Amino acid sequence: MFHTLRELLPRAISKFGVGTEVKAAQICYDFKQLVPKIFTHEDASTCILPMYYKNKTLTVSADSSSWAQEISMRKSEIIRELNAKAGEKAIEDLFIRLKTLER
């Protein structure tokens, strides 16, 4: 009997205990896809990036305080959109970190 990958993946994820990591990767991917839809500036996708997801908090990086302010103003919209995409209340908070300059 043949099984589709769609049927096999959830079982494999559960069997190998990587569900948390898969969920974190999916949320970060969804955030990256959402950025150009919410922020219309052409540089948004390179200036705003997901860092990690842990304990229902998504941490993102911003290139400047201006971008951090833009993210902050749209925080509730971002959380709402990502939770809708996840089909559950996966994100309760969004933390913004400024990128540091490398010397």
WORA-V369690 format. One line per field, one symbol per residue. ss: DSSP state (H for helix, E for strand, - for the rest). burial: 1 if it has 16 or more other ideal C-beta (glycine too) atoms within 10 Angstrom, else 0. A space follows every 10 residues. Layout:
ss = ???
burial = ???
This chain:
ss = ----HHHHHH HHHHHH--HH HHHHHHHHHH HHHHHHHH-- ---HHHHEEE EEEE--EEEE EE--HHHHHH HHH-HHHHHH HHHHHH---- --EEEEEE-- ---
burial = 0000000000 0000000000 0001001101 1001100010 0001001101 0010000101 1100001101 1001000110 1100100001 1001010000 000
